Every structure is written in structure tokens, then in C-alpha cells.
Amino acid sequence: MIGKLLIANRGEIARRITRTCRDLGISPVAVFSDPDADAPHVREADAAVRLPGATPAETYLRVDALVAAATAAGADAVHPGYGFLSENADFARAVLDAGLTWVGPDPEAIAVMGSKVAAKRRMAAAGVPVLPDLDPVSATRFPLLVKASAGGGGRGMRVVRSRDDLAAQVAAARREAESAFGDGTVFCEPLLEDVRHVEVQVLADAHGTVWALGERECSVQRRHQKVIEETPSPAVRPEARHRLFDAATRAARAIGYVGAGTVEFLFTDDQRFHFLEVNTRLQVEHPVTEEVFGVDLVAWQLAIAEGERLPEHPPEPRGHAVEARLCAEDPAHDWRPSTGTLHRFRVPDGVRVDSGVADGSVVGVHYDPLLAKVIAWAPTRRAAIRKLATALDRTAVHGLVTNRELLVRALRHPAFAAGDTHTGFLDRHGLLAPPEVDVRPAALAGALALAEIRRTNLPLGWRNLPSQPQKTVFEFDGETVEVAYRHTRGGVVADPGTRVVSTARDEVVLERAGVRTAFPVAVHGDLVVVAGLAFTLVPRFPEPRAAVAAGATVAPVPGTVVRVSVEPGSVVEAGAELLVLEAMKMEHRVLAATGGTVVEVLVRPGRQVAAGDVLAVVEEART
């Protein structure tokens, strides 16, 4: 019997596992890096052990430190969650060698599937359809995909369309894989475009029973990472579903799999499929399966680790579930990660929320940008999509740039409603760039709410002169927005065509063209969030700023320099790569804004930089 469980992970999955521990009467133990010292997953555990350091390599990727933490806390079992060391056979062996229970498959099964090249050979021998391997050095078939052998989640993955780019992309994939998984091994295979990503959840006990708990559609992706998942897939027909389940259970039996795992496939419109990989762990998107099948997969992982048997047949599915991953990143700016303080996080009732954050959480650069997963279940697919889109539309995430609006646009797109999705869905439908929107009404509402706050904070006997127009200046998405209003004896007068119905500190009601709209307002220092739009208040007398040299390229986000591609004297064109930053376990290319000559490079590989730091200076070419 498991009495105390060390959760060798962080964020939302650590909280998710803790929740099941509470239900089962198991004592959860957390681990935490220095940046995570005050994280929700630490506060919610019965005990917590510090992992000194900040980066994954110093903390959550250290086998010795995690096993020592389990021993020090008196844990008798370890759950790896997902990511980090969850698919590391050496970690599983170290846990077992320490006399602890490993909540996961046998280390040998992890090792076989951990090498994706070896895994494909094993699957082919078991009769599972696979794609051919291509040599990373001498490949001649393009386009191809470079993939990390030791991990997934889009990290260490690159699309290569010509031989000229192959060596550089393989090197970049190796660096990213080494950072994310501690193993820089990569391999190549043909790139199938406009296909679906479909996976099967398997659950197997140590007594020979293997369940196929439905398929999940995971085709809406960015940078090869899933964004929206659902079950069942709207594309898979009954005959193909039977073949998928048969292939997935054969894959599990071929490696003697025990526990929860996922067999992933590329699925084509003609109902054919090719093996991708076996994830020997719990998947991020497991909640949709739980909602449709009425099971707790974490509870089953723990029960199987204790030796329990699965019933002969799995439960029957009911209804439809859709999940969206809410991440701190900016889709309109090449998925630039967003860091800082999360001032407010609210999701409406009626949906499931698995989150790693709370009000006041600080999001840094060292870990994945996932903030939360929002999951909706309903009897039909249409109803589940509508419920999830509405919940996300009304979700408050203040202080960080997120993909929330993109998720809403994708869920409400006619092609998604029709089930016409594929791995290039977001790009094909032009969903990355936000639509043009008139932000002036929201800016006016923010200014009026600020005026209400100032008015209620004035000492007794003070008043504003009613005749003087008041101006408020905001910055929104890099642009200046100025609004004006005037207090009169008849009320507040603003833009022509706009009538101010009511004002309060947290809500302003405006009427335009006969339509009344309520604008919720939240103020966090200079940040003013109005109906989900984030404005930064520009002070009347701003502090002088240090001048930035003409042609200077500054860091768009805080991170670590992993490669410098130019040197003083290099001649570059606009859009050329100057250097590469790593933030939130992903690489981000920094490009030249203009063509010219590099006159100064101020950083080197390994250097930590803050947002706004000058990285290089390019002297614009004269025409």
C-alpha cells in the first residue's frame, strides 16, 4: 500500500496528482526549485523538499536529488507526472533501487520506447504501421521532420524543407532536446502535412489486461505542441477506430506495458494511420478521457502500482469532451513567452480547470508556459465546444499575455465546428494574428474607472473642476491610445456617439448606437484590464528613459543566449538570424529588423539577458 507519494514534478500536473492523493487518503509530497518556492503545488502538499537551483537541469531533471528528496521525506512511492524525467528509464531504476514504488511502466519498457528509433522497429515487428527512418546526415527526401528521440511535446522538433537547412536544424533540435530532456539524440522521418494527430489512451495491469480507452484528436497544434484536444475524434470512423484500438493494444502488449500510456499516430483522411510514438506516462490531455469514460487515470496508475487488477472490459464512453491549453505566450509575435506576475486568474464555473497557478503566481522563463487546462464535457460535440469557448471568452488572466483569444477563435471557427482539423489548422486559417478591434471604447471605460478610483480616494473637501476636460493616455499593443471625457452637472460627457450610462471602480456601462455594453475593469498598478484587453497607463510626467542606440536589437523576452549567429562586420539582410534565445524550454530566434552591417555584439552563448537588454547593433545600409 502506498502511504506517502513523492510527486517528482511541478505546476498543474503536481496539483492534479495531489488532488487524487487527497481522494485516496495518500499523503502527497512536493518538490520545488527556488523559483517555485511559493507555487500552489508546494502549498497544497503535506510536505515539500527544496531542489536548490532554478533551471530544469539543476532541479527537476536531477535523478539523485529527487530520489534523495523521496527518502528524506519518508515517501514510499514516486509519481513522475509528465515531462521532465517521466520517460527516463534511469530515473525509474533509481527509484526502484532505492526500495520505492515506481508509479509507471517497467524501466525496460520505458527504455525501449525512450529510443524512438528502436521503438519504431519494435512496433513494425508487432505489425503496427510505421514511417521509415531517414539519416540526419545524408537524408535526400524533403520535407522531413527532425525529432528528439528522448522526449516529445514539440521540443527538439524541426521541419526541414531543403538540404541546405538540414545541418543547422538538426543542431538546433539537439540543443533544445538536451535542454528539455537531458538527451540530445535526434532522428528524422518523412514529414506528412495536412494530417491529423490521433492517439489512443491505453491502461494495462500486471496481470495481462489491456484497455484501449478511446482515441483523442490532437491535431490543432503550434510548433508541434498540442493546443486543443478532444475525444472522440470527429474524423475516425468505426472500422478505423477498431483498427486503431487493435494497433494500440498490440503495441502495449509488444513491450509488456503496465500502467497508463498513450500510443500516438498520424491519421489521414482515407482512414489510414502511421505509428508516431508511445508516451510511457500520463499525457497532458488525459482529462478529456477521464471526462468521457468516467475514470480517474491517476487513481488507476496508483492502484496498478499497488498490484490491482483491471476489470476485464473498460467502461463505456459517454458524450464528448474538449480541452484547451491556456499558455503564457503571444501567438501574434511568434509565440513569444510572457513572464511576470499573474494578478488575477478566474475561470467561470461549469468547466473543469487543471491549473498550476493562482492569483499572485510569478511566471518565469525556466519552465513550460502552460498555465492551465480548461476542459468542457457535454452530451454532444457541438455543446462541448460551445461551453468551452464561452468559458474561455469569460476567463480573466491579468498580467500576462496568453493565447486565450486564439483558443476562442479556433473553437468558434466553422472548420473546427465541422471537425475539419489537421496539424496546420492555425496557419491555414490565419488564426494567429488577432482581428482588428476598436479599443477606444474599452480605453474610455478604463479611464472612467480610474477617475472613479481617484474620486473616491480624494480627501473630504476636495473636488475636481467640472469644466475641465480630462485626458488619459494608455499604451496598448505598442500603440498610444488617448481618450478624453468631461465631468458636467448633467453627468460625464465623452466621445460623440457614446453615452456614459454609469461608472464604478470595477465596471463602466457605455451606450453606443442604442446598444448598452458593460465593461468590467480591473486595475493592478499601471495595468488596467478592460473586458480582457490589457492597457498600460502612461503617466502624465513619465520618468526619462535611457536612450537606445539606433539599430539596436533588444531582447524581446528574458532568457539565455544559446547561439550567436553573427559577429562585428557581418553583413545581414532584414529578417536574418542574429542570435537565438532559450526561454520556457523553447528556442526563439532574434532577427535583424533591417539590413546592414553588424557593428556590435554585446552577448555570448550562455549569457542570461533580461527583456529590453541590447543584444546587438546593426548599422542600416545606406541606399
ZAMARGU-4260 file (C-alpha; in steps of 0.2 Angstrom, whole numbers, plus 5000, padded with zeros to 4 digits):
<rodrens>
0) 5000/5000/5000 | 5006/5017/4996 | 5005/5029/5011 | 5016/5044/5005 | 5019/5049/4987
5) 5033/5060/4981 | 5027/5069/4966 | 5043/5072/4955 | 5036/5087/4945 | 5028/5104/4947
10) 5014/5115/4941 | 4997/5109/4936 | 5001/5090/4935 | 5008/5091/4953 | 4992/5098/4959
15) 4982/5086/4949 | 4991/5071/4957 | 4989/5079/4974 | 4970/5080/4971 | 4969/5061/4968
20) 4980/5058/4983 | 4968/5068/4994 | 4954/5057/4987 | 4963/5041/4991 | 4970/5046/5008
25) 4988/5046/5002 | 5000/5059/5009 | 5007/5070/4994 | 5025/5077/4995 | 5030/5091/4983
30) 5047/5096/4977 | 5052/5113/4972 | 5065/5124/4964 | 5070/5141/4970 | 5058/5150/4958
35) 5044/5138/4963 | 5046/5140/4982 | 5029/5149/4984 | 5020/5139/4970 | 5002/5132/4973
40) 5008/5114/4971 | 5020/5117/4986 | 5007/5125/4997 | 4995/5111/4994 | 5006/5096/4998
45) 5008/5089/5016 | 5027/5091/5014 | 5039/5099/5002 | 5058/5097/4998 | 5068/5110/4990
50) 5079/5107/4975 | 5092/5120/4975 | 5093/5130/4959 | 5082/5137/4945 | 5085/5128/4929
55) 5077/5111/4925 | 5095/5103/4924 | 5098/5109/4942 | 5082/5104/4949 | 5068/5093/4941
60) 5080/5084/4930 | 5091/5078/4944 | 5089/5060/4947 | 5100/5059/4963 | 5091/5075/4970
65) 5074/5068/4968 | 5077/5051/4975 | 5086/5059/4990 | 5070/5070/4992 | 5059/5055/4992
70) 5070/5046/5005 | 5071/5062/5016 | 5053/5064/5016 | 5049/5046/5020 | 5039/5043/5004
75) 5037/5025/4999 | 5032/5029/4981 | 5036/5041/4967 | 5025/5048/4953 | 5034/5057/4939
80) 5020/5066/4931 | 5023/5071/4913 | 5038/5079/4905 | 5055/5081/4915 | 5060/5063/4920
85) 5044/5054/4917 | 5051/5044/4902 | 5068/5042/4909 | 5072/5023/4912 | 5087/5028/4923
90) 5076/5038/4935 | 5063/5023/4936 | 5078/5011/4940 | 5085/5023/4953 | 5068/5024/4962
95) 5066/5005/4962 | 5084/5003/4968 | 5080/5014/4982 | 5067/5002/4988 | 5052/5014/4982
100) 5037/5010/4972 | 5038/5017/4954 | 5021/5023/4948 | 5024/5020/4930 | 5029/5006/4917
105) 5044/4995/4919 | 5060/5003/4916 | 5064/4992/4902 | 5048/4997/4893 | 5052/5015/4896
110) 5070/5012/4888 | 5063/5003/4873 | 5050/5017/4869 | 5063/5031/4875 | 5073/5027/4860
115) 5060/5032/4846 | 5071/5023/4833 | 5071/5007/4842 | 5053/5009/4847 | 5048/5010/4828
120) 5057/4994/4825 | 5048/4985/4839 | 5031/4992/4833 | 5035/4986/4815 | 5039/4969/4821
125) 5022/4969/4831 | 5013/4973/4815 | 5009/4992/4819 | 5011/5003/4803 | 5027/5015/4804
130) 5035/5028/4794 | 5053/5025/4788 | 5068/5032/4796 | 5079/5045/4787 | 5098/5048/4791
135) 5100/5065/4799 | 5117/5067/4789 | 5113/5061/4772 | 5094/5062/4770 | 5088/5067/4752
140) 5070/5066/4755 | 5061/5083/4759 | 5052/5089/4768 | 5057/5080/4783 | 5054/5081/4802
145) 5069/5081/4815 | 5063/5074/4831 | 5070/5071/4848 | 5072/5053/4852 | 5071/5055/4871
150) 5055/5066/4873 | 5040/5075/4865 | 5029/5090/4867 | 5036/5098/4851 | 5053/5101/4860
155) 5068/5096/4849 | 5057/5095/4834 | 5061/5105/4817 | 5054/5105/4800 | 5067/5104/4786
160) 5062/5108/4768 | 5079/5108/4760 | 5096/5100/4762 | 5104/5117/4764 | 5095/5119/4781
165) 5097/5101/4787 | 5113/5103/4797 | 5108/5119/4806 | 5090/5112/4811 | 5097/5096/4817
170) 5110/5106/4828 | 5096/5117/4835 | 5085/5102/4838 | 5099/5093/4848 | 5102/5108/4859
175) 5083/5110/4863 | 5082/5091/4866 | 5097/5092/4878 | 5090/5106/4887 | 5072/5099/4889
180) 5076/5080/4892 | 5094/5079/4896 | 5097/5069/4879 | 5101/5077/4863 | 5099/5062/4852
185) 5088/5066/4837 | 5081/5056/4821 | 5072/5061/4805 | 5057/5054/4796 | 5046/5060/4781
190) 5035/5075/4785 | 5017/5071/4782 | 5007/5088/4780 | 4989/5091/4782 | 4987/5075/4793
195) 4978/5073/4809 | 4987/5068/4826 | 4976/5055/4834 | 4981/5045/4849 | 4974/5030/4859
200) 4974/5030/4878 | 4980/5013/4885 | 4979/5006/4903 | 4987/4990/4907 | 4989/4980/4923
205) 5002/4967/4928 | 4990/4953/4925 | 4988/4954/4906 | 4973/4965/4904 | 4975/4980/4892
210) 4962/4993/4889 | 4960/5005/4875 | 4951/5020/4882 | 4946/5029/4866 | 4955/5040/4855
215) 4960/5058/4856 | 4960/5071/4842 | 4975/5082/4845 | 4978/5090/4828 | 4976/5108/4832
220) 4995/5112/4836 | 5008/5126/4837 | 5026/5122/4835 | 5021/5103/4835 | 5014/5106/4853
225) 4996/5102/4855 | 4984/5116/4859 | 4966/5109/4858 | 4962/5091/4861 | 4945/5081/4861
230) 4938/5064/4862 | 4931/5056/4852 | 4939/5061/4836 | 4926/5068/4824 | 4936/5060/4809
235) 4938/5042/4815 | 4925/5030/4808 | 4920/5014/4817 | 4930/5002/4807 | 4946/5013/4808
240) 4943/5015/4827 | 4943/4996/4829 | 4960/4995/4819 | 4967/5010/4830 | 4962/5001/4846
245) 4969/4984/4840 | 4986/4993/4835 | 4987/5002/4851 | 4984/4986/4862 | 4996/4976/4851
250) 5009/4990/4854 | 5007/4989/4873 | 5007/4970/4873 | 5023/4970/4862 | 5033/4979/4876
255) 5024/4971/4891 | 5017/4988/4896 | 5010/4991/4913 | 5001/5007/4918 | 4994/5022/4909
260) 5002/5026/4892 | 4997/5033/4875 | 5000/5027/4858 | 5001/5041/4845 | 4998/5040/4827
265) 4997/5051/4811 | 4980/5049/4804 | 4975/5053/4786 | 4958/5057/4778 | 4957/5040/4770
270) 4957/5032/4787 | 4975/5026/4787 | 4987/5029/4801 | 5006/5028/4805 | 5014/5025/4822
275) 5022/5040/4830 | 5027/5035/4847 | 5022/5028/4864 | 5022/5040/4878 | 5026/5030/4893
280) 5017/5042/4905 | 5002/5051/4908 | 4998/5064/4895 | 4994/5082/4897 | 4977/5079/4889
285) 4972/5065/4899 | 4957/5074/4907 | 4946/5073/4891 | 4947/5054/4893 | 4943/5055/4911
290) 4928/5065/4907 | 4921/5054/4894 | 4925/5037/4902 | 4921/5042/4920 | 4938/5036/4927
295) 4952/5044/4937 | 4968/5039/4927 | 4979/5044/4941 | 4970/5034/4954 | 4971/5019/4942
300) 4990/5022/4940 | 4992/5021/4959 | 4981/5006/4960 | 4990/4996/4946 | 5007/5001/4955
305) 5000/4993/4971 | 4996/4977/4960 | 4977/4979/4957 | 4968/4971/4943 | 4959/4980/4930
310) 4941/4974/4926 | 4940/4963/4910 | 4932/4977/4900 | 4934/4996/4901 | 4919/5007/4904
315) 4908/5013/4890 | 4911/5031/4884 | 4898/5044/4885 | 4897/5062/4877 | 4911/5072/4871
320) 4925/5082/4880 | 4936/5096/4873 | 4952/5103/4882 | 4961/5119/4878 | 4979/5123/4885
325) 4980/5141/4891 | 4998/5146/4890 | 5008/5162/4894 | 5014/5166/4876 | 5009/5178/4862
330) 5003/5169/4846 | 5004/5186/4836 | 5023/5188/4839 | 5030/5170/4835 | 5023/5163/4852
335) 5034/5174/4862 | 5034/5169/4880 | 5026/5180/4893 | 5033/5182/4910 | 5029/5192/4926
340) 5015/5192/4939 | 4998/5184/4936 | 4987/5197/4945 | 4971/5188/4943 | 4966/5171/4937
345) 4947/5167/4936 | 4938/5154/4925 | 4919/5153/4926 | 4910/5138/4934 | 4904/5124/4924
350) 4920/5118/4917 | 4935/5108/4924 | 4951/5118/4927 | 4968/5109/4930 | 4979/5124/4934
355) 4997/5127/4940 | 4994/5145/4945 | 4984/5156/4956 | 4982/5175/4959 | 4999/5182/4963
360) 5009/5167/4954 | 5025/5173/4946 | 5028/5165/4929 | 5047/5164/4925 | 5057/5159/4910
365) 5063/5142/4916 | 5048/5131/4913 | 5034/5127/4901 | 5022/5141/4898 | 5007/5131/4902
370) 4996/5140/4915 | 4981/5129/4915 | 4970/5117/4905 | 4952/5121/4903 | 4940/5106/4899
375) 4922/5105/4895 | 4911/5090/4894 | 4893/5089/4886 | 4882/5076/4878 | 4887/5082/4861
380) 4902/5089/4852 | 4894/5105/4847 | 4888/5108/4865 | 4905/5104/4872 | 4914/5116/4860
385) 4901/5130/4864 | 4903/5128/4883 | 4922/5128/4882 | 4923/5143/4870 | 4911/5153/4881
390) 4921/5149/4897 | 4937/5154/4889 | 4929/5170/4882 | 4925/5175/4900 | 4941/5169/4908
395) 4951/5183/4917 | 4970/5181/4915 | 4978/5198/4921 | 4996/5202/4920 | 5002/5190/4906
400) 5000/5189/4888 | 4991/5172/4884 | 4984/5163/4869 | 4966/5164/4877 | 4959/5174/4862
405) 4967/5162/4849 | 4959/5147/4858 | 4942/5156/4857 | 4944/5160/4839 | 4949/5142/4835
410) 4935/5134/4844 | 4922/5146/4836 | 4929/5143/4818 | 4917/5135/4806 | 4931/5122/4801
415) 4933/5117/4819 | 4915/5115/4821 | 4914/5104/4806 | 4928/5093/4813 | 4940/5098/4798
420) 4956/5100/4808 | 4974/5095/4804 | 4991/5099/4811 | 4992/5115/4800 | 4975/5121/4806
425) 4980/5138/4814 | 4991/5143/4800 | 4980/5138/4786 | 4965/5148/4793 | 4975/5163/4798
430) 4971/5162/4816 | 4987/5168/4823 | 4985/5187/4820 | 4971/5194/4831 | 4957/5203/4821
435) 4957/5222/4821 | 4947/5229/4835 | 4942/5246/4840 | 4949/5248/4858 | 4944/5266/4861
440) 4928/5261/4870 | 4937/5250/4881 | 4950/5263/4884 | 4937/5276/4889 | 4929/5263/4901
445) 4946/5261/4909 | 4949/5280/4910 | 4932/5282/4918 | 4935/5268/4931 | 4952/5276/4935
450) 4943/5293/4938 | 4931/5284/4949 | 4945/5277/4960 | 4954/5294/4961 | 4937/5302/4965
455) 4933/5290/4980 | 4951/5292/4986 | 4951/5311/4987 | 4951/5318/5004 | 4935/5326/5011
460) 4933/5344/5004 | 4942/5341/4988 | 4934/5340/4971 | 4938/5340/4953 | 4934/5356/4942
465) 4918/5350/4932 | 4923/5361/4917 | 4940/5355/4913 | 4942/5340/4901 | 4951/5325/4907
470) 4963/5316/4896 | 4970/5299/4899 | 4984/5290/4889 | 4987/5272/4888 | 4998/5260/4879
475) 4990/5246/4870 | 5000/5233/4860 | 5014/5245/4857 | 5002/5259/4851 | 4997/5275/4861
480) 4978/5277/4864 | 4972/5294/4871 | 4954/5296/4877 | 4945/5312/4884 | 4930/5315/4894
485) 4922/5329/4904 | 4913/5330/4920 | 4897/5341/4919 | 4882/5344/4930 | 4872/5333/4919
490) 4885/5319/4920 | 4900/5313/4911 | 4902/5318/4893 | 4914/5308/4882 | 4916/5304/4863
495) 4902/5309/4851 | 4890/5295/4849 | 4895/5287/4866 | 4884/5290/4881 | 4891/5286/4898
500) 4877/5276/4907 | 4886/5273/4924 | 4903/5272/4931 | 4911/5262/4945 | 4928/5257/4951
505) 4926/5239/4943 | 4913/5242/4929 | 4908/5255/4917 | 4892/5255/4906 | 4893/5264/4889
510) 4879/5266/4876 | 4884/5267/4858 | 4871/5267/4843 | 4857/5262/4856 | 4867/5247/4862
515) 4872/5246/4881 | 4888/5237/4885 | 4896/5234/4902 | 4915/5234/4903 | 4922/5225/4918
520) 4938/5234/4924 | 4952/5228/4935 | 4967/5239/4940 | 4984/5232/4945 | 4995/5247/4947
525) 4999/5254/4930 | 4990/5239/4922 | 4972/5242/4918 | 4962/5227/4911 | 4946/5231/4902
530) 4935/5217/4896 | 4950/5206/4893 | 4960/5220/4885 | 4976/5225/4894 | 4981/5243/4894
535) 4996/5251/4902 | 4993/5268/4910 | 5006/5281/4903 | 5010/5293/4917 | 5007/5312/4914
540) 5025/5315/4919 | 5035/5300/4913 | 5052/5296/4920 | 5066/5299/4907 | 5071/5283/4899
545) 5089/5278/4894 | 5091/5281/4875 | 5093/5265/4864 | 5106/5267/4850 | 5099/5267/4833
550) 5099/5250/4825 | 5100/5241/4842 | 5091/5224/4844 | 5085/5221/4861 | 5079/5205/4870
555) 5060/5203/4867 | 5060/5191/4882 | 5071/5186/4897 | 5081/5171/4893 | 5098/5163/4890
560) 5108/5166/4874 | 5111/5149/4866 | 5119/5154/4849 | 5126/5170/4842 | 5125/5169/4823
565) 5134/5185/4818 | 5150/5195/4823 | 5155/5213/4821 | 5157/5216/4802 | 5144/5203/4797
570) 5133/5210/4783 | 5115/5205/4786 | 5098/5206/4777 | 5082/5211/4786 | 5075/5195/4794
575) 5092/5187/4796 | 5095/5177/4812 | 5106/5187/4824 | 5106/5175/4838 | 5095/5163/4847
580) 5087/5164/4865 | 5080/5150/4875 | 5065/5154/4886 | 5052/5142/4894 | 5062/5127/4887
585) 5060/5133/4869 | 5072/5142/4857 | 5067/5159/4850 | 5076/5167/4835 | 5081/5185/4836
590) 5081/5193/4819 | 5088/5209/4811 | 5074/5222/4809 | 5084/5230/4795 | 5098/5226/4783
595) 5115/5232/4786 | 5132/5229/4795 | 5133/5222/4812 | 5144/5235/4822 | 5142/5227/4839
600) 5138/5211/4848 | 5135/5213/4866 | 5132/5195/4872 | 5139/5177/4870 | 5132/5160/4872
605) 5127/5156/4890 | 5123/5174/4895 | 5107/5177/4904 | 5098/5193/4897 | 5083/5202/4903
610) 5069/5209/4892 | 5075/5225/4884 | 5093/5222/4886 | 5103/5227/4870 | 5110/5211/4861
615) 5117/5218/4845 | 5118/5234/4835 | 5116/5234/4816 | 5120/5249/4806 | 5107/5251/4792
620) 5113/5250/4775 | 5113/5267/4766 | 5104/5267/4749
</rodrens>
